[in-house]
Amino acid sequence: MQRNCDTLLGMKTATIPSVRVEPEFRAEVEAVLDDGETLSQFVEASIRASVERRRVQAEFVARGLRSRDEARRTGEYVDADVVVDGLQRKLDAARAKLAKTRR
């Protein structure tokens, strides 16, 4: 039924190539599956997470390069110590907030 609906909507499913692994590794993967989770579901979720992580990394690098280019263009830079201090204050505040919620 789903395949017919997808075909009518112009969407077709595709498969990911199978991966050969040692039996020991397959057993290790199967040992961490959640109740009712299939190996195929685990593989799909892992691939989706990897794709998302790479997308986020690429966006991070692109933002950094744009920032670098803007700093070069304007000559306005922020000292690394200032950035690190600001990040440390944010981390300290987040830790303090978390400590309050655990009490």
Secondary structure, 3 states (H helix, E strand, C coil): CHHHHHHHCCCCCCCCCCCCCCHHHHHHHHHCCCCCCCHHHHHHHHHHHHHHHHHHHHHHHHHHHHHHHHHHHHCCCCCHHHHHHHHHHHHHHHHHHHHHHHC
